[in-house]
Amino acid sequence: MAELIFEDKFSRKVLSKLIAKHKIDRIVTSGFIMRDPNYKGLKKALEKQAVPVTNMKRVMTLSNIDSALSDKKFHHILVVGGGRLVDYCKLLCSRRNRDLSVLLTNLSNDGFASGCSALPLKVGGDFETIKSRVPKNVFAFHDVLSLMPKAFLLSGLGECVSKLQVMEDLRFEHSQRMIDKLFCQPLESLFDLLFRDFTIHNFRDREFVFRLTQALYQYSNLMRDGSTLCSRSEHEFEKACTISGVELRHGTLVLIGALVSMHIRDSKPSLYEGRRPSFTYDTLLKVIVKFKLTKNTHKALEKLNKNLSNPVFSKNLLNLSNLRPDRIGLWNYVDSRKIKWLDLFNEIQQDLYEMKRSPKRELFDVLDM
């Protein structure tokens, strides 16, 4: 399991100490970090280190993984970045039996500490999830994470909110006792982020960034051997969108996927098999309003509505029930061909609008328990 080390201040000296302590002999980063003026302090600190720095300029796919860093010797690399760069380097180190640690620069998803990587087969190709190397350490510095574009942060928050839907899907396959045992720590961190009575003045607040990092990290640890426990019907919706060319961030799409699944589930009480749900469609709406994600979600839904004119997208939505039948979730019990997608997206839009105006969205009323 990767160890999470969260600190407030990053500096060249702090980085040098980490490199020496963990015997890191190469740094790998991305062109985005090296080009973006917001990261000039980080770039300068990387260039001042005694170990070589590699700027990964290639398009990262499964087809070129074996040629990556093939002329470089290393035993333990430090990946400075997030998202696909981390996934690529985890698989690279697995193939070459090397160690890696991660210095996070964004919180766009929950894969940074996992033991699997999601990568496209080729440029523009379908993504495959493959077992890879679990990082030894994940270093997170508040002042570095505060530099990330807001879109990355909103994606990570959407990923966290979507876990409420995952918890409901898991009940189709696992006992409540098993879920409670496995998800004790992840749910505690998720509750600390989503439901505790604290005020967020802005998304750069140290307390918010720490809680978001911790929640994503805890769920990432559940994916040591694969994503089965953290990825259900909301991710199948995301996959249908991605392979159709819908250009929205991963976390935004899984959040919409969670809304879709929760809306359908709540309209079919028989799916609960007589038990009371822990989280409902109403729960998601309230959390979205609490974190002021309403505008971002509205824009995403409008984009999805426009994409419905694309026959490939419409076809992939209709085939959701056949996309990943081995991953037990809502689409095993609901026929996606019978969903009126335009009506569904419009209903979610209207429900978000009404929840934002509702006097019944106080913090104490977020959990329907």
C-alpha positions in Angstrom: 0.0 0.0 0.0 1.3 3.4 -0.9 2.0 5.8 2.0 0.4 9.2 1.7 2.6 12.1 2.9 0.7 15.4 3.0 2.6 18.6 3.7 1.8 22.3 3.4 5.0 23.7 1.9 7.1 22.5 -1.0 10.6 23.6 -1.6 13.8 22.6 -3.4 15.3 21.5 -0.1 12.3 19.4 0.9 12.4 17.7 -2.5 16.1 17.0 -2.2 15.5 15.3 1.2 12.7 13.1 -0.2 14.9 12.0 -3.1 17.8 11.1 -0.7 15.6 9.4 1.9 13.8 7.2 -0.7 16.8 6.6 -2.9 15.1 8.1 -6.0 17.4 8.1 -9.0 15.2 9.6 -11.8 12.4 12.1 -12.0 9.7 11.8 -14.7 7.3 14.7 -15.4 5.2 16.0 -18.2 5.3 18.8 -20.8 2.4 20.5 -19.1 4.4 21.0 -15.9 7.5 22.1 -17.7 5.6 24.6 -19.9 2.9 26.1 -17.6 4.2 29.3 -16.0 2.2 28.6 -12.9 4.6 25.7 -12.2 7.8 27.7 -12.7 8.8 27.2 -9.1 8.3 23.5 -9.3 10.1 23.3 -12.6 13.1 25.2 -11.2 13.2 22.9 -8.1 13.2 19.8 -10.4 16.0 21.1 -12.5 18.1 21.8 -9.5 18.1 18.2 -8.3 21.1 15.9 -8.5 19.1 13.2 -10.3 18.2 13.4 -14.0 14.7 14.7 -15.1 12.9 13.2 -18.0 10.1 15.2 -19.7 7.6 12.6 -21.0 6.7 14.2 -24.4 5.2 11.2 -26.1 1.5 10.3 -26.4 1.2 7.7 -23.7 -0.4 4.5 -24.9 -0.2 0.7 -24.4 1.4 0.3 -27.8 4.5 2.3 -26.9 4.9 1.4 -23.2 7.8 -1.0 -23.8 9.9 1.7 -25.6 9.5 4.3 -22.8 12.7 5.1 -21.0 14.3 2.1 -22.7 17.6 3.9 -22.9 17.5 5.1 -19.2 18.7 3.3 -16.2 16.8 3.7 -12.9 15.7 1.8 -9.8 13.2 4.2 -8.3 11.5 7.0 -10.2 9.6 10.0 -8.9 6.6 10.8 -11.1 5.7 14.4 -10.9 2.2 14.8 -12.3 -1.1 13.0 -12.2 -3.7 11.2 -14.3 -2.3 9.4 -17.4 1.3 10.1 -16.6 1.0 8.3 -13.3 -0.8 5.4 -14.9 1.8 5.1 -17.6 4.7 5.1 -15.2 3.0 2.6 -12.9 2.7 0.1 -15.8 6.2 1.0 -17.0 7.7 0.2 -13.6 5.7 -3.0 -13.4 7.0 -4.2 -16.8 10.6 -3.4 -15.8 10.3 -4.4 -12.1 11.2 -1.0 -10.8 9.9 1.2 -7.9 8.1 4.5 -8.2 6.8 7.2 -6.0 4.4 10.0 -7.0 4.4 13.7 -6.3 0.9 14.8 -7.1 0.2 17.9 -9.1 -3.5 17.4 -9.4 -6.5 15.5 -7.9 -8.5 14.7 -11.1 -9.1 11.0 -10.2 -8.6 8.3 -7.6 -6.1 6.1 -9.5 -2.8 7.6 -8.2 -2.2 5.1 -5.4 -3.8 2.0 -7.1 -2.3 -1.1 -8.5 -3.9 -0.7 -11.9 -3.6 1.6 -14.9 -6.2 2.7 -17.4 -4.5 3.5 -20.8 -5.6 3.6 -24.5 -4.4 0.8 -26.7 -3.3 3.5 -29.3 -3.9 7.1 -30.0 -7.6 7.6 -30.0 -8.2 3.9 -29.1 -10.3 2.3 -26.4 -8.9 2.2 -22.9 -7.9 -0.9 -21.1 -7.4 -1.4 -17.3 -4.3 -3.4 -16.6 -2.6 -4.5 -13.3 0.4 -2.3 -12.7 2.8 -1.3 -9.9 1.6 0.2 -6.6 3.6 3.4 -5.8 5.7 3.2 -2.6 4.8 6.8 -1.6 2.4 9.5 -2.6 3.7 13.0 -1.8 1.1 15.8 -1.7 1.9 19.4 -1.0 -0.9 21.9 -0.5 0.9 24.7 -2.2 1.6 22.6 -5.3 -2.0 21.2 -5.5 -3.3 24.8 -5.2 -1.8 25.5 -8.6 -3.9 22.9 -10.4 -6.5 24.2 -12.8 -10.0 24.3 -11.3 -11.2 21.7 -13.9 -8.9 19.1 -12.4 -10.1 19.8 -8.9 -13.8 19.6 -9.9 -13.1 16.3 -11.6 -11.6 14.8 -8.4 -14.6 16.1 -6.4 -17.0 14.5 -8.9 -15.1 11.2 -8.6 -15.6 11.4 -4.8 -19.3 12.2 -5.0 -19.9 9.4 -7.5 -18.7 6.9 -4.8 -22.1 7.3 -3.1 -23.6 5.5 -6.2 -20.8 2.9 -6.1 -21.9 1.9 -2.5 -25.4 1.3 -3.7 -24.3 -0.8 -6.7 -22.1 -3.0 -4.6 -25.2 -4.2 -2.7 -26.3 -6.1 -5.8 -23.2 -8.3 -5.3 -21.9 -8.1 -1.8 -23.3 -8.4 1.8 -23.6 -5.3 3.9 -21.2 -6.8 6.4 -18.5 -7.2 3.7 -19.1 -3.7 2.5 -18.9 -2.2 6.0 -15.6 -4.1 6.7 -13.9 -3.1 3.4 -15.1 0.5 3.2 -14.7 1.5 6.9 -11.7 3.9 6.3 -12.7 5.1 2.7 -16.2 6.0 3.9 -14.9 7.8 7.0 -12.7 9.9 4.7 -15.6 10.4 2.2 -17.9 11.5 5.1 -15.2 13.9 6.3 -15.1 15.5 2.9 -18.8 15.5 1.9 -20.9 15.6 5.1 -19.0 17.2 8.0 -20.2 20.7 9.1 -17.3 22.8 7.9 -17.3 25.8 5.6 -15.3 26.0 2.3 -14.5 29.6 1.5 -12.9 28.5 -1.7 -11.5 25.3 -3.3 -7.9 26.3 -2.5 -8.5 26.0 1.3 -6.0 23.7 2.9 -8.6 21.8 4.8 -10.7 21.1 1.7 -7.6 20.1 -0.4 -6.4 17.7 2.4 -9.9 16.1 2.8 -10.2 15.6 -1.0 -6.7 14.1 -1.2 -7.4 11.8 1.7 -10.8 10.6 0.3 -9.3 9.9 -3.2 -6.3 8.1 -1.6 -8.5 5.8 0.6 -10.5 4.6 -2.4 -7.3 4.3 -4.5 -6.0 1.9 -1.9 -9.0 -0.4 -2.5 -7.8 -0.8 -6.1 -4.6 -2.7 -5.4 -5.5 -5.5 -7.9 -8.2 -3.8 -10.0 -10.9 -1.3 -10.0 -13.9 -3.6 -9.3 -14.7 -2.2 -5.9 -14.7 1.4 -6.9 -16.1 1.4 -10.5 -19.6 0.4 -11.3 -22.5 1.6 -13.5 -21.5 5.2 -13.2 -18.1 4.3 -14.8 -19.8 2.4 -17.6 -21.7 5.5 -18.4 -18.4 7.4 -18.5 -16.9 4.8 -20.8 -19.8 5.1 -23.2 -19.3 8.8 -23.3 -15.5 8.6 -23.7 -15.5 6.1 -26.6 -18.1 8.3 -28.3 -15.8 11.3 -28.3 -17.6 13.3 -25.6 -15.0 15.8 -24.4 -15.7 16.1 -20.6 -13.3 15.3 -17.8 -13.5 11.8 -16.2 -14.8 13.0 -12.8 -17.5 15.1 -14.4 -18.7 12.1 -16.5 -18.8 9.7 -13.6 -20.7 12.3 -11.5 -23.3 12.5 -14.3 -23.2 8.7 -14.5 -23.9 8.5 -10.8 -26.9 10.9 -11.1 -28.2 8.8 -14.0 -28.0 5.6 -12.0 -29.4 7.0 -8.8 -32.3 8.6 -10.7 -33.2 5.3 -12.4 -32.8 3.3 -9.1 -35.0 5.7 -7.2 -37.7 5.4 -9.9 -37.7 1.6 -9.4 -38.1 0.8 -5.7 -38.0 -2.9 -6.4 -34.3 -2.6 -7.0 -33.7 -2.0 -3.3 -35.2 -5.4 -2.5 -37.1 -4.1 0.5 -34.0 -2.5 2.2 -33.5 1.1 2.9 -30.8 2.8 0.8 -27.9 4.5 2.5 -27.6 7.0 -0.3 -30.2 8.2 -2.8 -30.6 10.4 -5.8 -31.7 13.2 -3.4 -28.4 12.8 -1.5 -26.4 13.4 -4.7 -28.4 16.5 -5.6 -27.9 18.0 -2.2 -24.1 17.4 -2.2 -23.8 18.9 -5.7 -25.6 22.0 -4.5 -23.5 22.2 -1.3 -20.3 22.2 -3.2 -21.6 24.6 -5.8 -21.1 22.1 -8.6 -24.6 22.9 -10.0 -23.3 25.2 -12.8 -20.6 22.7 -13.9 -23.1 19.9 -13.9 -25.6 21.9 -15.9 -23.0 22.7 -18.5 -22.0 19.0 -18.8 -25.6 17.9 -19.2 -26.1 20.5 -21.9 -23.1 19.1 -23.7 -24.4 15.6 -23.4 -27.8 16.7 -24.8 -26.0 18.1 -27.9 -24.0 14.9 -28.3 -27.2 12.8 -28.5 -27.4 13.9 -32.2 -24.3 11.8 -32.7 -25.5 8.3 -33.7 -22.4 6.7 -32.2 -23.1 8.2 -28.8 -26.8 7.3 -28.9 -25.9 3.7 -29.8 -23.3 3.4 -27.0 -25.8 4.7 -24.4 -28.4 2.2 -25.6 -25.8 -0.6 -25.3 -24.7 0.2 -21.8 -26.3 -3.0 -20.4 -23.9 -4.9 -22.6 -20.8 -2.8 -22.1 -19.4 -4.5 -19.0 -21.9 -7.2 -17.9 -19.2 -8.9 -15.7 -19.1 -5.8 -13.5 -22.3 -6.3 -11.5 -24.3 -3.1 -11.1 -27.5 -1.3 -12.2 -27.1 -2.1 -15.9 -27.4 -5.8 -15.1 -30.9 -5.1 -13.8 -32.1 -2.3 -16.0 -32.3 -2.5 -19.8 -30.4 0.6 -21.2 -32.3 0.3 -24.5 -35.5 1.3 -22.7 -34.1 4.6 -21.3 -35.2 7.8 -23.0 -31.9 9.6 -22.6 -33.0 13.1 -23.7 -35.9 13.0 -21.2 -33.6 11.7 -18.5 -30.9 14.4 -18.9 -33.7 17.0 -18.9 -35.2 15.7 -15.8 -31.9 15.8 -14.0 -31.4 19.4 -15.1 -34.7 20.3 -13.7 -34.1 18.4 -10.4 -30.8 20.2 -9.9 -32.5 23.6 -10.5 -35.2 22.8 -8.0 -32.8 21.5 -5.4 -30.8 24.7 -5.6 -33.9 26.7 -4.9 -35.2 24.3 -2.3 -35.3 25.3 1.4 -34.8 21.6 2.3 -31.1 21.4 1.3 -29.6 22.3 4.7 -26.4 20.5 5.6 -28.1 18.5 8.4 -30.6 17.1 5.8 -27.9 15.9 3.3 -28.0 12.3 4.6 -31.4 10.6 4.2 -30.8 8.2 7.1 
